[in-house]
Amino acid sequence: MEEEKIYSIGDGPYALNEDDSAVDPAAFREALARDPEKLKSIERDEELAKALLGEDTGVMQEALKKVMAMVRGDGETRERRMDGLTRTSARRRDSNARRTITLT
């Protein structure tokens, strides 16, 4: 049995366009669903998981761009970026608890 290769964001099925959208959204989504580590990470945020794993490619691409902006640190505060991506989750968060989304 052949071992499945593990890719980092930006490589293989996780290839990104210049605007941080997925080059091949279907392949990106399938790779996420098959990667237990990445899947566990994104499933911590229900709205993010729905956006990245759902059938609406436009929603998935926009969520991916926002996540990549957070990872790259685009100058906005972390709370502002999170609010735009997961407004409901941000409201539910305990002020003492911090979430980290890692897609590496």
Buried (B, 14 or more C-beta within 10 A) or exposed (E): EEEEEEBEBEEBBBBBEEEBBBEEBEBBBEBBEEBEEBBEBBEEBEBBBBBBBEEEBEEBBBBBBBBBBBBEEEEEEEEEBBBBBBEEBBEEEEEEEEEEBEBE
